[in-house]
Amino acid sequence: MEEGDSSVRRWEDLYIDILVKILQSFDLFELTAGLAHVCSVWRLACSDQFLWMTLDLSILKSNFIKISLEPYVYVDCQSDKTLTSLLKICLNLSCGNILTLIFHYNLYVSDDQLTYTAERRPCLKRLVMPSWNRIKKIGICRAIRMWEYLESLTMPSIANPSYVLEEIGRSYKNFAELKIMWRCDMLFASTLVSFLPNLEVLSVRCAMLSKSALFTILDELDESILEKASRSHKFLTCMSDSCIMCQRTRNDEGLMRWYKYEEDLWKVDEVRSLAI
């Protein structure tokens, strides 16, 4: 074909739905590497809602070292720059269409990064949080208030989870699912019962749960745990000495230290809607 031949089909002339289908085969880094700057049509395709219903950042971890003082981690500056840049591109391209946001457990998000994300995604329904080390109470509560439609939350270890549950209880009408990844004690159980009485799904597969705390959560006076759980749609338990997760939970004193174990193990859950 000669240059300028009208029979030659240009990339920007592709139907948008075909171009979106092609873009679905790209990973996050490829999608945000500059494809949206090719032309206006590609920009429109890169902003299609089907590409951004889930923003999965579980492929991105911070380059960090453990330290003895708060926040107990030091994050490499380049890691912070990479995350900030990626968040800006993704949040701009997604145009408010992100319903599920997944952070890697060892992605140490700062207060500013969390606030920036919350301000631009008010329609979020599911959130898988990273470690809380660099996020202060005011930052967490502010973000929670902005995500008024949140229905599902996965929370790693936090020193005082009670105020988070209180904020969730005040802010969300349709909150239904909670997965916790820290020691579940009586304070947590009583706070959960007080502020999230209508919770439909609770996963503590990554936590040490005492019998007294479980009795408080189930909130009945039956004679055994199984009787207390009889009103639940499904009640899954594991206290096997041979279970690797139970062993690690006990060895870590109820506070799973994920950086020591296999990559992606923290993503597993028997509840399909909580698995990643």
Helices and strands as residue ranges (DSSP letters): G 11-13, H 16-23, H 28-31, G 35-37, H 40-46, H 49-52, E 54-57, E 64-66, E 73-75, H 77-94, E 100-103, H 111-120, E 126-128, H 137-146, E 152-155, H 162-171, E 177-180, H 186-195, E 201-203, H 211-218, H 225-228, G 229-231, H 244-251, G 258-260, G 265-267, G 272-274
